[in-house]
Amino acid sequence: MNEPKILVIEDDKTIQNFMKISLKTRGYSYILADNGLSGISLFYANHPDLILLDLGLPDIDGMEVLKQVRRQSNTPIIVVSARGQEREKITALDEGADDYVTKPFSAEELLARIRVGLRHKNSFVSKQSTEFQLDYFRMDFEKRKVYVHDKEVHLTPLEYKMMLLLVNNSGKVLTHHSIQQEVWATTPQMITSRCGYLWPI
Ligand code: CA
């Protein structure tokens, strides 16, 4: 099997070098881009398995790169952001990033997130499957049932929907906003409680 190919879109040479060495020592192949536009063209030309994306790029906003890639593919994207940019991270996750690392980060942290991202990518292959199993947890999509240690767990339709969303996005960080949108926004009937929360009815 070919080693996974990682596209690094990062203008900071020190961080780029650090990533390069971390990836090389673990046997990943890599492609480097110093700015957003060359990152996008390298993405199209090389079909990487995962993208490490800095948000602060010299030409176009990293968020723009994220949107363009997402329009075309589900390639896992790990956003690299500076400390304190919480809002930016959340926006990136809502726009389809899979995860993020905050500078400064260790090689081990970066590699762990890459492993999770690649697992997520591979889980797309088995999306047609009628079942999901992880250790003692099993979900049957046809029967819409969930089992723990082979014992059925009763879930309300809404709980099932939320579980399904998490299973379909295993390995991916989901924001409160995206869960709310996916689970509640598609629930046909809603009432608004006095405290402003949405409750399905
Ligand atoms: Ca930068």
py3Dmol code that shows the C-alpha trace and the ligand (Angstrom):
import py3Dmol

protein = """\
ATOM      1  CA  MET A   1       0.000   0.000   0.000  1.00  0.00           C
ATOM      2  CA  ASN A   2       1.229   3.498  -0.797  1.00  0.00           C
ATOM      3  CA  GLU A   3       2.016   5.729   2.144  1.00  0.00           C
ATOM      4  CA  PRO A   4      -0.640   8.399   2.816  1.00  0.00           C
ATOM      5  CA  LYS A   5      -0.019  11.685   1.049  1.00  0.00           C
ATOM      6  CA  ILE A   6      -0.412  14.848   3.118  1.00  0.00           C
ATOM      7  CA  LEU A   7      -0.779  18.313   1.615  1.00  0.00           C
ATOM      8  CA  VAL A   8       0.661  20.998   3.905  1.00  0.00           C
ATOM      9  CA  ILE A   9      -0.597  24.531   3.225  1.00  0.00           C
ATOM     10  CA  GLU A  10       1.459  26.740   5.526  1.00  0.00           C
ATOM     11  CA  ASP A  11       3.457  29.923   4.900  1.00  0.00           C
ATOM     12  CA  ASP A  12       5.494  29.894   8.115  1.00  0.00           C
ATOM     13  CA  LYS A  13       8.778  28.203   7.183  1.00  0.00           C
ATOM     14  CA  THR A  14       9.568  27.075  10.736  1.00  0.00           C
ATOM     15  CA  ILE A  15       6.209  25.339  11.129  1.00  0.00           C
ATOM     16  CA  GLN A  16       6.391  23.974   7.607  1.00  0.00           C
ATOM     17  CA  ASN A  17       9.793  22.424   8.390  1.00  0.00           C
ATOM     18  CA  PHE A  18       8.550  21.027  11.669  1.00  0.00           C
ATOM     19  CA  MET A  19       5.602  19.391   9.899  1.00  0.00           C
ATOM     20  CA  LYS A  20       7.843  18.111   7.134  1.00  0.00           C
ATOM     21  CA  ILE A  21      10.186  16.370   9.594  1.00  0.00           C
ATOM     22  CA  SER A  22       7.280  14.972  11.661  1.00  0.00           C
ATOM     23  CA  LEU A  23       5.613  13.544   8.549  1.00  0.00           C
ATOM     24  CA  LYS A  24       8.826  12.184   7.082  1.00  0.00           C
ATOM     25  CA  THR A  25       9.822  10.289  10.234  1.00  0.00           C
ATOM     26  CA  ARG A  26       6.434   8.533  10.246  1.00  0.00           C
ATOM     27  CA  GLY A  27       6.650   7.495   6.619  1.00  0.00           C
ATOM     28  CA  TYR A  28       4.042   9.897   5.227  1.00  0.00           C
ATOM     29  CA  SER A  29       4.685  11.497   1.880  1.00  0.00           C
ATOM     30  CA  TYR A  30       3.997  15.216   1.706  1.00  0.00           C
ATOM     31  CA  ILE A  31       3.491  18.111  -0.664  1.00  0.00           C
ATOM     32  CA  LEU A  32       4.165  21.675   0.465  1.00  0.00           C
ATOM     33  CA  ALA A  33       2.358  24.877  -0.473  1.00  0.00           C
ATOM     34  CA  ASP A  34       3.359  28.344   0.794  1.00  0.00           C
ATOM     35  CA  ASN A  35       0.059  30.005  -0.026  1.00  0.00           C
ATOM     36  CA  GLY A  36      -3.621  29.311  -0.550  1.00  0.00           C
ATOM     37  CA  LEU A  37      -3.779  29.387  -4.335  1.00  0.00           C
ATOM     38  CA  SER A  38      -0.891  26.989  -4.860  1.00  0.00           C
ATOM     39  CA  GLY A  39      -2.442  24.847  -2.114  1.00  0.00           C
ATOM     40  CA  ILE A  40      -5.677  24.594  -4.105  1.00  0.00           C
ATOM     41  CA  SER A  41      -3.912  23.742  -7.354  1.00  0.00           C
ATOM     42  CA  LEU A  42      -1.729  21.134  -5.608  1.00  0.00           C
ATOM     43  CA  PHE A  43      -4.885  19.646  -4.120  1.00  0.00           C
ATOM     44  CA  TYR A  44      -6.387  19.200  -7.598  1.00  0.00           C
ATOM     45  CA  ALA A  45      -3.150  17.889  -9.084  1.00  0.00           C
ATOM     46  CA  ASN A  46      -2.202  15.420  -6.351  1.00  0.00           C
ATOM     47  CA  HIS A  47      -5.410  14.196  -4.665  1.00  0.00           C
ATOM     48  CA  PRO A  48      -3.866  14.102  -1.170  1.00  0.00           C
ATOM     49  CA  ASP A  49      -5.255  11.829   1.565  1.00  0.00           C
ATOM     50  CA  LEU A  50      -5.334  14.644   4.118  1.00  0.00           C
ATOM     51  CA  ILE A  51      -4.712  18.404   4.251  1.00  0.00           C
ATOM     52  CA  LEU A  52      -3.015  20.425   6.997  1.00  0.00           C
ATOM     53  CA  LEU A  53      -4.279  23.949   6.502  1.00  0.00           C
ATOM     54  CA  ASP A  54      -3.016  27.144   8.105  1.00  0.00           C
ATOM     55  CA  LEU A  55      -5.752  29.778   8.258  1.00  0.00           C
ATOM     56  CA  GLY A  56      -3.495  32.846   8.079  1.00  0.00           C
ATOM     57  CA  LEU A  57      -2.080  32.678   4.560  1.00  0.00           C
ATOM     58  CA  PRO A  58      -0.384  35.487   2.591  1.00  0.00           C
ATOM     59  CA  ASP A  59      -2.689  35.494  -0.460  1.00  0.00           C
ATOM     60  CA  ILE A  60      -6.195  34.216   0.231  1.00  0.00           C
ATOM     61  CA  ASP A  61      -7.826  33.373   3.553  1.00  0.00           C
ATOM     62  CA  GLY A  62      -7.346  29.756   4.668  1.00  0.00           C
ATOM     63  CA  MET A  63     -11.115  29.626   5.172  1.00  0.00           C
ATOM     64  CA  GLU A  64     -11.532  30.234   1.444  1.00  0.00           C
ATOM     65  CA  VAL A  65      -9.237  27.284   0.684  1.00  0.00           C
ATOM     66  CA  LEU A  66     -11.324  25.160   3.041  1.00  0.00           C
ATOM     67  CA  LYS A  67     -14.573  26.113   1.284  1.00  0.00           C
ATOM     68  CA  GLN A  68     -13.174  25.454  -2.175  1.00  0.00           C
ATOM     69  CA  VAL A  69     -11.838  22.033  -1.243  1.00  0.00           C
ATOM     70  CA  ARG A  70     -15.071  21.099   0.542  1.00  0.00           C
ATOM     71  CA  ARG A  71     -17.108  21.902  -2.548  1.00  0.00           C
ATOM     72  CA  GLN A  72     -15.168  19.165  -4.345  1.00  0.00           C
ATOM     73  CA  SER A  73     -14.286  16.484  -1.847  1.00  0.00           C
ATOM     74  CA  ASN A  74     -14.440  14.961   1.625  1.00  0.00           C
ATOM     75  CA  THR A  75     -10.653  14.874   2.006  1.00  0.00           C
ATOM     76  CA  PRO A  76      -9.961  15.294   5.739  1.00  0.00           C
ATOM     77  CA  ILE A  77      -8.773  18.808   6.604  1.00  0.00           C
ATOM     78  CA  ILE A  78      -7.004  19.650   9.843  1.00  0.00           C
ATOM     79  CA  VAL A  79      -6.897  23.369  10.442  1.00  0.00           C
ATOM     80  CA  VAL A  80      -3.794  24.838  12.054  1.00  0.00           C
ATOM     81  CA  SER A  81      -4.640  27.973  13.960  1.00  0.00           C
ATOM     82  CA  ALA A  82      -3.027  30.379  16.380  1.00  0.00           C
ATOM     83  CA  ARG A  83      -3.869  30.317  20.057  1.00  0.00           C
ATOM     84  CA  GLY A  84      -6.913  32.339  21.034  1.00  0.00           C
ATOM     85  CA  GLN A  85      -8.691  32.183  17.685  1.00  0.00           C
ATOM     86  CA  GLU A  86     -11.636  30.253  19.101  1.00  0.00           C
ATOM     87  CA  ARG A  87     -14.232  31.803  16.830  1.00  0.00           C
ATOM     88  CA  GLU A  88     -12.119  31.053  13.787  1.00  0.00           C
ATOM     89  CA  LYS A  89     -11.759  27.398  14.798  1.00  0.00           C
ATOM     90  CA  ILE A  90     -15.500  27.001  15.272  1.00  0.00           C
ATOM     91  CA  THR A  91     -16.222  28.640  11.911  1.00  0.00           C
ATOM     92  CA  ALA A  92     -13.697  26.301  10.273  1.00  0.00           C
ATOM     93  CA  LEU A  93     -15.387  23.242  11.818  1.00  0.00           C
ATOM     94  CA  ASP A  94     -18.790  24.491  10.687  1.00  0.00           C
ATOM     95  CA  GLU A  95     -17.399  24.979   7.179  1.00  0.00           C
ATOM     96  CA  GLY A  96     -16.340  21.344   7.053  1.00  0.00           C
ATOM     97  CA  ALA A  97     -12.890  21.092   8.662  1.00  0.00           C
ATOM     98  CA  ASP A  98     -12.455  17.760  10.422  1.00  0.00           C
ATOM     99  CA  ASP A  99     -10.298  18.895  13.297  1.00  0.00           C
ATOM    100  CA  TYR A 100      -7.816  21.558  14.361  1.00  0.00           C
ATOM    101  CA  VAL A 101      -4.489  21.919  16.120  1.00  0.00           C
ATOM    102  CA  THR A 102      -3.490  25.047  17.950  1.00  0.00           C
ATOM    103  CA  LYS A 103       0.021  26.482  17.603  1.00  0.00           C
ATOM    104  CA  PRO A 104       2.328  25.604  19.260  1.00  0.00           C
ATOM    105  CA  PHE A 105       1.688  21.857  19.017  1.00  0.00           C
ATOM    106  CA  SER A 106       3.855  18.795  19.467  1.00  0.00           C
ATOM    107  CA  ALA A 107       4.743  16.338  16.731  1.00  0.00           C
ATOM    108  CA  GLU A 108       2.897  13.633  18.676  1.00  0.00           C
ATOM    109  CA  GLU A 109      -0.300  15.689  18.813  1.00  0.00           C
ATOM    110  CA  LEU A 110      -0.116  16.466  15.124  1.00  0.00           C
ATOM    111  CA  LEU A 111       0.488  12.833  14.181  1.00  0.00           C
ATOM    112  CA  ALA A 112      -2.322  11.598  16.442  1.00  0.00           C
ATOM    113  CA  ARG A 113      -4.771  13.956  14.750  1.00  0.00           C
ATOM    114  CA  ILE A 114      -3.543  12.888  11.328  1.00  0.00           C
ATOM    115  CA  ARG A 115      -4.140   9.221  12.243  1.00  0.00           C
ATOM    116  CA  VAL A 116      -7.708  10.031  13.336  1.00  0.00           C
ATOM    117  CA  GLY A 117      -8.281  12.068  10.170  1.00  0.00           C
ATOM    118  CA  LEU A 118      -7.105   9.240   7.947  1.00  0.00           C
ATOM    119  CA  ARG A 119      -9.301   6.742   9.813  1.00  0.00           C
ATOM    120  CA  HIS A 120     -12.216   9.049   9.162  1.00  0.00           C
ATOM    121  CA  LYS A 121     -11.377   9.126   5.464  1.00  0.00           C
ATOM    122  CA  ASN A 122     -11.306   5.345   5.287  1.00  0.00           C
ATOM    123  CA  SER A 123     -14.644   5.065   7.067  1.00  0.00           C
ATOM    124  CA  PHE A 124     -16.272   6.753   4.055  1.00  0.00           C
ATOM    125  CA  VAL A 125     -15.527   3.628   2.034  1.00  0.00           C
ATOM    126  CA  SER A 126     -17.837   1.521   4.168  1.00  0.00           C
ATOM    127  CA  LYS A 127     -20.661   4.032   4.174  1.00  0.00           C
ATOM    128  CA  GLN A 128     -22.914   1.656   2.263  1.00  0.00           C
ATOM    129  CA  SER A 129     -22.682  -0.783   5.151  1.00  0.00           C
ATOM    130  CA  THR A 130     -25.905  -1.538   7.026  1.00  0.00           C
ATOM    131  CA  GLU A 131     -24.126  -1.724  10.343  1.00  0.00           C
ATOM    132  CA  PHE A 132     -21.552   0.131  12.420  1.00  0.00           C
ATOM    133  CA  GLN A 133     -19.597  -1.653  15.103  1.00  0.00           C
ATOM    134  CA  LEU A 134     -17.007  -0.376  17.552  1.00  0.00           C
ATOM    135  CA  ASP A 135     -15.989  -2.737  20.381  1.00  0.00           C
ATOM    136  CA  TYR A 136     -19.215  -3.584  22.204  1.00  0.00           C
ATOM    137  CA  PHE A 137     -21.253  -0.852  20.501  1.00  0.00           C
ATOM    138  CA  ARG A 138     -23.301  -1.795  17.432  1.00  0.00           C
ATOM    139  CA  MET A 139     -25.734   0.198  15.340  1.00  0.00           C
ATOM    140  CA  ASP A 140     -28.063  -1.415  12.814  1.00  0.00           C
ATOM    141  CA  PHE A 141     -29.052   1.218  10.225  1.00  0.00           C
ATOM    142  CA  GLU A 142     -31.781  -0.863   8.600  1.00  0.00           C
ATOM    143  CA  LYS A 143     -33.560  -1.735  11.823  1.00  0.00           C
ATOM    144  CA  ARG A 144     -32.660   1.671  13.315  1.00  0.00           C
ATOM    145  CA  LYS A 145     -31.496  -0.022  16.491  1.00  0.00           C
ATOM    146  CA  VAL A 146     -28.536   0.355  18.811  1.00  0.00           C
ATOM    147  CA  TYR A 147     -26.959  -2.442  20.840  1.00  0.00           C
ATOM    148  CA  VAL A 148     -24.434  -2.406  23.670  1.00  0.00           C
ATOM    149  CA  HIS A 149     -22.963  -5.821  24.524  1.00  0.00           C
ATOM    150  CA  ASP A 150     -25.624  -7.249  22.168  1.00  0.00           C
ATOM    151  CA  LYS A 151     -28.379  -5.829  24.338  1.00  0.00           C
ATOM    152  CA  GLU A 152     -30.724  -3.387  22.642  1.00  0.00           C
ATOM    153  CA  VAL A 153     -30.653   0.160  23.991  1.00  0.00           C
ATOM    154  CA  HIS A 154     -33.876   2.078  23.644  1.00  0.00           C
ATOM    155  CA  LEU A 155     -33.353   5.464  22.003  1.00  0.00           C
ATOM    156  CA  THR A 156     -35.915   8.122  21.199  1.00  0.00           C
ATOM    157  CA  PRO A 157     -36.047   9.119  17.491  1.00  0.00           C
ATOM    158  CA  LEU A 158     -34.102  12.256  18.318  1.00  0.00           C
ATOM    159  CA  GLU A 159     -31.455  10.358  20.282  1.00  0.00           C
ATOM    160  CA  TYR A 160     -31.138   7.916  17.400  1.00  0.00           C
ATOM    161  CA  LYS A 161     -30.686  10.792  14.984  1.00  0.00           C
ATOM    162  CA  MET A 162     -27.946  12.277  17.121  1.00  0.00           C
ATOM    163  CA  MET A 163     -26.216   8.915  17.463  1.00  0.00           C
ATOM    164  CA  LEU A 164     -26.392   8.443  13.696  1.00  0.00           C
ATOM    165  CA  LEU A 165     -24.826  11.848  13.132  1.00  0.00           C
ATOM    166  CA  LEU A 166     -21.957  11.016  15.504  1.00  0.00           C
ATOM    167  CA  VAL A 167     -21.388   7.606  13.926  1.00  0.00           C
ATOM    168  CA  ASN A 168     -21.406   9.073  10.413  1.00  0.00           C
ATOM    169  CA  ASN A 169     -18.847  11.626  11.520  1.00  0.00           C
ATOM    170  CA  SER A 170     -16.670   9.368  13.659  1.00  0.00           C
ATOM    171  CA  GLY A 171     -13.228  10.875  14.044  1.00  0.00           C
ATOM    172  CA  LYS A 172     -14.528  14.341  13.260  1.00  0.00           C
ATOM    173  CA  VAL A 173     -15.003  17.185  15.711  1.00  0.00           C
ATOM    174  CA  LEU A 174     -18.575  18.544  15.547  1.00  0.00           C
ATOM    175  CA  THR A 175     -19.597  21.915  16.915  1.00  0.00           C
ATOM    176  CA  HIS A 176     -22.726  22.522  18.956  1.00  0.00           C
ATOM    177  CA  HIS A 177     -24.034  24.591  16.058  1.00  0.00           C
ATOM    178  CA  SER A 178     -23.594  21.847  13.457  1.00  0.00           C
ATOM    179  CA  ILE A 179     -25.204  19.194  15.712  1.00  0.00           C
ATOM    180  CA  GLN A 180     -28.132  21.509  16.304  1.00  0.00           C
ATOM    181  CA  GLN A 181     -28.490  22.173  12.594  1.00  0.00           C
ATOM    182  CA  GLU A 182     -28.270  18.537  11.562  1.00  0.00           C
ATOM    183  CA  VAL A 183     -30.404  17.024  14.283  1.00  0.00           C
ATOM    184  CA  TRP A 184     -32.941  19.681  15.177  1.00  0.00           C
ATOM    185  CA  ALA A 185     -33.316  21.584  11.939  1.00  0.00           C
ATOM    186  CA  THR A 186     -34.406  18.459  10.102  1.00  0.00           C
ATOM    187  CA  THR A 187     -36.888  17.400  12.777  1.00  0.00           C
ATOM    188  CA  PRO A 188     -40.289  18.179  11.263  1.00  0.00           C
ATOM    189  CA  GLN A 189     -42.182  19.594  14.195  1.00  0.00           C
ATOM    190  CA  MET A 190     -40.715  21.850  16.815  1.00  0.00           C
ATOM    191  CA  ILE A 191     -41.950  24.000  19.609  1.00  0.00           C
ATOM    192  CA  THR A 192     -40.004  26.776  21.242  1.00  0.00           C
ATOM    193  CA  SER A 193     -40.006  26.564  24.996  1.00  0.00           C
ATOM    194  CA  ARG A 194     -40.248  29.610  27.177  1.00  0.00           C
ATOM    195  CA  CYS A 195     -36.526  29.567  27.830  1.00  0.00           C
ATOM    196  CA  GLY A 196     -35.843  29.723  24.115  1.00  0.00           C
ATOM    197  CA  TYR A 197     -34.701  26.149  23.484  1.00  0.00           C
ATOM    198  CA  LEU A 198     -36.091  24.099  20.659  1.00  0.00           C
ATOM    199  CA  TRP A 199     -37.881  20.915  21.617  1.00  0.00           C
ATOM    200  CA  PRO A 200     -39.112  18.333  19.144  1.00  0.00           C
ATOM    201  CA  ILE A 201     -42.735  17.312  19.519  1.00  0.00           C
TER     202      ILE A 201
END
"""
ligand_1 = """\
1
CA
Ca 0.421 31.761 8.582
"""
view = py3Dmol.view(width=600, height=400)
view.addModel(protein, "pdb")
view.setStyle({"model": 0}, {"cartoon": {"style": "trace"}})
view.addModel(ligand_1, "xyz")
view.setStyle({"model": 1}, {"stick": {}})
view.zoomTo()
view.show()
